[in-house]
Amino acid sequence: MTDRLPHPPLRADALDNRARILSAARALFAAEGPNVPMREIARHAGIAPATLYRRFPTKQTLVAEAFAEEVRACHAIVEEGLADPDPWRGFCRVIEKTCELHAHNQGFTEAFLSGLPRTAEFAEGRAHMLRSLAELADRAQRTGRLRADFVLDDLVLVLLTNRGIRAASAAAHVSASRRFAALMIQAFQTSPERPPLPPAARLAPARPHETVRATAAAGSRK
């Protein structure tokens, strides 16, 4: 017999453990980034490390599964932008929706920009997204509405800066991200028209460790 037998369905307790692991991983990755230790994820999920490794033998498999929904959403956003008959409008929608998506999960921003997880499937999907974004930007430039000196790395700068937004609440964070996206779109466009910006949001002060890092970085540049 050459056909593989189907995997038996997971028992109820195994399904529950898997759900708890993914819930803990998503919460910790969103708050601290994808470099959270596996033992910390297991502790947060209320299970033994051995149980975690039975479900997810490597950190890469856990990161890939935890961010699978965000990856699919990113693909859908870019494909929607490409399908728009107006390339400039499609380009603007991609920036708006991508900033909002990443505002909900900053850990995903870090994973995406660093190329995590380092799996062939994730790398191929990321490369496809970047090619599609480059195609969309080229189309928008040919309309004359996207400035000719725009480069794809400018979108990386957008994601990096969007990741640094700190707001008083989750809703304020999304509002701030929308306003930031609107500002970036105005910076990228060639038209002098400036439509009204989305409402401003109440921002939170930088966290203590971020202030220390910023001070240290400033000192190193002197």
N, C-alpha and C positions, 0 to 999 in steps of 0.2 A: 504494500500500500504506500503510495507516494503522497496522497493528500494529507494535509495536516488536520489533526482533530481540532475542533474549535475549543478555545479556552473556556473552562467552566465558569459560570457566572460567580461573581464574588458573593460571599455570605453577607448577611445584613451587618454583622459587626465589622467586617472588612470594609464594606462600603462606608460605614459610619467613620471608621478611622481615616479612610482616604479623604472624606469630606472635611474632617477636622484638620487634617494636615494641610490641605489646600487652603482652607479658610485662614489658618494661622500663617501660612507662608505668604498669602496675598496681603494680609494685614501688616506683617513685619516688613515685607519687601516695599510696600507702599510708604511705610514710615521711615525705614532705614536703608533701603536699597537692597539689591540682590546678594550682597556679601554677608548677610546674616548667617551665622553658623547653623549647621543642621541640628545640633543639639539644642540650640535656643528655639528653633522651630518646633522640635519635638516637645520641649518643655511647655511652650505656649499652647500646643495642641493637647497637652495632657496625656501624652503617650510615651512609651519607652523609645529610645533612639533605634533599637533593633526593629521595632514595628515600622518606624518611618522608612528605614532602609529596605525593608521587605517590599514596601509599596513603591518607593522611589530609590533605586540602588545608587544613583549619583545625584549630585547637586544640579547638574545640567538638566536631567530629566524633570526634576521638580520645578526649576525655573521655567522651563519650556511649557509645562502644563499650567503653571500658575498664571503665566502671561498669555496663554493661548487665546483667550477672549479678546484681549487688547490687540494682539497681532491681527486677528481676523477683522477687528474694527478698523485698524489702520489700513488694511488692504481695501476694505469696502469704501473708506473715505477717498483714497487715491483713485480707485476705479470710478467712483461717482464723479470726481473732478474731471477725469479723462473723458467721460461720457457726455459732459456738458457741451452743447454746441458752441457756447461762448467760452473760449479757453481762459480768458481773464477772470470771468466769474467763477469758473471751476477752480482756478488757482486760488482765488480768495477764499472759497469755501473750504479748500483743503487746509489752508492756514488756520481758519477759524475753528474748524472741527478738530483738527489735530491738537491745537493748543488746549481746547476744552477737554479732550480725551486725556491728555497728559496732565492736566491740572487735577484730575480725579485720582491719578496714580503716578506720583513722581518717581517711584521705584521703577516703573516701566520706562520712563525717560532715560534713567541711568542705564538700564539694561539694553535699551535700543541703541543708545549712543556708544556704549562700550562693546557692542556686538555679542552680548550675552543673550541666551546661552550659546556656547560655541558648538553648535551642532550643524550638520550639513543642511538640514531642513530649514532651520532658522536663518542661516547665512544666505541660502538661496532665496528665501522669502524677502529678506531685507534687501538683497541686491536687486530683486525684481521691483520692489517698491521704489528704490532710488532711481532705477532706470525709468520707471513710469513718471516719477516726479520731474526728472530731467526732461522727458518728452513734453509734459504738460507746461513746464516753464518755457521751453522752446516755442511751443504754440502761442503762449501768451505774449512772448516777446515779438513774435511775428505780427501780432495784432497792433503793436505799437503802444500798448498800454502798460506793459511790464518793462521797466528800465533795462536798457541793453547791457548794462554792466552787472546785472544780477547773476550770481553764481549759486550753485546748489549748496555750497557751504554756508550761505546766508541763512538757509533754513535750519542748519545745525545751530547757528548762533541764536536763532529764534527759540529753539527748543531748550538750549542751555539757559537762556535768560528767563524763559517761562518757568523753568524748573526752580529758579531762585525766588519766585513770588511767595511771600508769606502773608497770609491774611488772617483776620480775626475769627473766621469760620469757614466751613467748606463752601457755603454759598458765596461768601465774599471772595473766596479764592477763585471760584469759577468766574465771577463778575470781573475781577481784576484781570484774569486771563483773557476774557473777551475784549476788554478795553485795550490790553497790550496787543492782541492780534490786530485790532483795528488800526492802532498806531503803526504797526509793522507794514500793514497793507498800504497805508498812506505813504510810508517811506519807500516802498517798492514801486509805486505807480508813477507814470510819467505825467499824468493829468494834474493840473494845479487844483482841481476840485477837491474840496475837503468836506465830506459829509460829517454830520455830528457824530461824536464818539459815543460809545455805550457809557452808561453811568459809571462813575468812579466807585471803587470799593474801599472799605476800611481795611487798611493793611496792618499787619502785626509787626512789632519790632523784631529785629534779628534775634535769633537765639544766642545765648551766651557763647557757645562754642563757635558759632559762625562769626561773632564779633572778634573773638580771639584769633581765628584764622585770617580774617580780613586785616587785622592789625599786624599780624606776623608777615602776611604777604606784602603789605605796604612797606614794612621795615626792610624786607629783603630787596626791595626795588631801589632803596636809597643808596 
